[in-house]
Amino acid sequence: MKWLWLLMTVFIVALQIRLWVGEGSYAQVWALQKQIDEQIASNQVLADRNALLDAEVLDLKSGNEAIEERARNHLGMIHKSETFYLLIDNK
């Protein structure tokens, strides 16, 4: 009878060790959950950026105002009837 109790105790301890340390353990599940949460946050940032880019593409496709704004801001272009003034800040 003592051998049976000893065998059962060893069996239960072995199962507990696997539960806390082995493959599929609580520590591994917590680490994987943390990685999932970080990936979800990263995906949300990228989804927000993609939404902004989609809105900009639609704006560029739909009207000339967005194209003119980009030409003015990024390429330094001016309209025929405008005068360009360059202000230099003296420091």
Residue frames as qw, qx, qy, qz and C-alpha x, y, z in Angstrom:
[[0.000, 0.885, 0.466, 0.000, 0.00, 0.00, 0.00],
 [0.315, -0.763, 0.111, 0.553, 2.92, 2.35, 0.75],
 [0.400, -0.076, 0.606, 0.684, 4.26, 1.77, -2.76],
 [0.177, 0.670, 0.647, 0.317, 0.93, 2.76, -4.24],
 [0.165, -0.937, -0.212, 0.224, 0.92, 6.03, -2.26],
 [0.421, -0.546, 0.365, 0.625, 4.52, 6.69, -3.22],
 [0.367, 0.219, 0.689, 0.586, 3.77, 5.98, -6.88],
 [0.066, 0.829, 0.534, 0.154, 0.72, 8.27, -6.84],
 [0.287, -0.863, -0.017, 0.415, 2.71, 11.05, -5.14],
 [0.414, -0.298, 0.522, 0.683, 5.49, 10.80, -7.73],
 [0.275, 0.482, 0.702, 0.448, 2.90, 10.81, -10.51],
 [0.054, -0.921, -0.381, 0.050, 1.16, 13.93, -9.15],
 [0.353, -0.731, 0.197, 0.550, 4.49, 15.75, -8.68],
 [0.420, -0.012, 0.634, 0.650, 5.51, 14.86, -12.24],
 [0.173, 0.702, 0.612, 0.319, 2.24, 16.25, -13.57],
 [0.201, -0.928, -0.180, 0.258, 2.65, 19.46, -11.54],
 [0.438, -0.479, 0.380, 0.659, 6.20, 19.96, -12.83],
 [0.330, 0.281, 0.670, 0.603, 5.00, 19.63, -16.40],
 [0.009, 0.850, 0.522, 0.070, 2.14, 22.03, -15.69],
 [0.241, -0.923, -0.021, 0.298, 4.42, 24.76, -14.36],
 [0.312, -0.641, 0.500, 0.492, 7.65, 24.22, -16.33],
 [0.524, 0.058, 0.763, 0.374, 7.14, 21.98, -19.38],
 [0.001, 0.099, 0.566, 0.818, 5.78, 22.57, -22.85],
 [0.343, -0.543, -0.575, -0.507, 2.35, 24.21, -22.73],
 [0.409, -0.356, -0.603, 0.584, 2.99, 25.42, -19.18],
 [0.073, -0.901, -0.390, 0.178, 1.45, 28.47, -17.60],
 [0.316, -0.649, 0.222, 0.655, 4.67, 30.43, -18.07],
 [0.285, 0.029, 0.680, 0.675, 4.74, 29.64, -21.78],
 [0.075, 0.703, 0.677, 0.202, 1.06, 30.55, -22.17],
 [0.184, -0.878, -0.190, 0.399, 1.63, 33.89, -20.41],
 [0.320, -0.437, 0.430, 0.722, 4.63, 34.66, -22.64],
 [0.219, 0.292, 0.749, 0.552, 2.65, 33.81, -25.77],
 [0.019, -0.831, -0.554, 0.037, -0.28, 35.95, -24.60],
 [0.245, -0.761, 0.055, 0.598, 2.12, 38.87, -24.08],
 [0.277, -0.154, 0.621, 0.717, 3.46, 38.42, -27.62],
 [0.130, 0.571, 0.750, 0.306, -0.09, 38.32, -28.97],
 [0.113, -0.882, -0.349, 0.297, -0.99, 41.55, -27.16],
 [0.268, -0.586, 0.305, 0.701, 2.14, 43.28, -28.52],
 [0.241, 0.107, 0.743, 0.615, 1.34, 42.10, -32.05],
 [0.059, 0.750, 0.655, 0.069, -2.25, 43.33, -31.76],
 [0.164, -0.849, -0.088, 0.495, -0.99, 46.77, -30.68],
 [0.278, -0.356, 0.543, 0.708, 1.50, 46.83, -33.56],
 [0.202, 0.381, 0.794, 0.428, -1.21, 45.81, -36.03],
 [0.002, 0.852, 0.489, -0.188, -3.48, 48.59, -34.76],
 [0.191, -0.702, 0.195, 0.658, -0.77, 51.20, -35.36],
 [0.215, -0.105, 0.724, 0.647, -0.26, 49.88, -38.90],
 [0.134, 0.599, 0.773, 0.163, -4.02, 49.78, -39.53],
 [0.047, -0.868, -0.250, 0.426, -4.32, 53.43, -38.47],
 [0.193, -0.525, 0.447, 0.699, -1.46, 54.39, -40.78],
 [0.211, 0.183, 0.832, 0.479, -3.07, 52.47, -43.65],
 [0.099, 0.770, 0.621, -0.108, -6.37, 54.25, -43.04],
 [0.076, -0.806, 0.050, 0.585, -4.62, 57.63, -43.31],
 [0.193, -0.294, 0.678, 0.645, -2.89, 56.56, -46.51],
 [0.202, 0.450, 0.838, 0.233, -6.18, 55.28, -47.97],
 [0.057, 0.863, 0.388, -0.318, -7.84, 58.62, -47.19],
 [0.129, -0.672, 0.326, 0.652, -4.98, 60.48, -48.85],
 [0.231, 0.004, 0.817, 0.528, -5.18, 58.28, -51.96],
 [0.159, 0.669, 0.725, 0.046, -8.94, 58.85, -52.22],
 [0.035, -0.861, -0.129, 0.490, -8.40, 62.58, -51.78],
 [0.180, -0.469, 0.550, 0.667, -5.76, 62.62, -54.53],
 [0.208, 0.230, 0.862, 0.401, -8.03, 60.65, -56.87],
 [0.095, 0.723, 0.678, -0.096, -11.13, 62.74, -56.26],
 [0.090, 0.974, 0.195, -0.077, -10.00, 66.34, -56.57],
 [0.585, 0.593, -0.114, 0.541, -7.39, 68.76, -57.78],
 [0.313, -0.879, 0.158, -0.323, -7.10, 70.57, -54.44],
 [0.842, -0.458, 0.259, 0.117, -5.08, 67.77, -52.86],
 [0.803, 0.299, 0.165, 0.488, -2.78, 67.54, -55.88],
 [0.198, 0.829, -0.033, 0.522, -2.24, 71.30, -55.81],
 [0.560, -0.788, 0.188, -0.170, -1.55, 71.23, -52.07],
 [0.895, -0.214, 0.249, 0.301, 1.07, 68.50, -52.46],
 [0.628, 0.545, 0.117, 0.544, 2.68, 70.38, -55.36],
 [0.069, -0.892, 0.099, -0.435, 2.91, 73.53, -53.27],
 [0.663, -0.691, 0.261, -0.122, 4.17, 71.90, -50.08],
 [0.868, -0.214, 0.377, 0.244, 6.51, 69.24, -51.43],
 [0.688, 0.353, 0.329, 0.542, 7.66, 70.62, -54.76],
 [0.250, -0.493, -0.053, 0.832, 7.58, 74.37, -54.03],
 [0.197, 0.384, 0.610, 0.664, 5.38, 75.14, -57.02],
 [0.115, 0.441, 0.321, -0.830, 3.36, 78.34, -57.28],
 [0.459, 0.672, 0.581, -0.019, 0.38, 79.36, -59.41],
 [0.471, 0.442, 0.291, 0.706, 0.85, 81.65, -62.43],
 [0.093, -0.816, -0.189, -0.538, -0.86, 84.63, -60.78],
 [0.686, -0.707, -0.111, 0.128, 0.99, 84.30, -57.46],
 [0.266, 0.794, -0.428, 0.341, 4.20, 85.91, -56.25],
 [0.868, -0.209, -0.374, 0.251, 6.69, 83.90, -54.26],
 [0.127, -0.848, 0.331, -0.394, 8.28, 85.50, -51.19],
 [0.799, -0.025, -0.508, 0.321, 11.10, 83.77, -49.35],
 [0.384, -0.856, 0.132, -0.320, 11.40, 84.87, -45.72],
 [0.669, 0.239, -0.556, 0.431, 14.77, 84.34, -44.11],
 [0.622, -0.764, -0.160, -0.057, 14.93, 84.20, -40.32],
 [0.347, 0.645, -0.460, 0.503, 17.98, 86.02, -38.96],
 [0.806, -0.525, -0.267, 0.051, 19.18, 84.36, -35.80]]
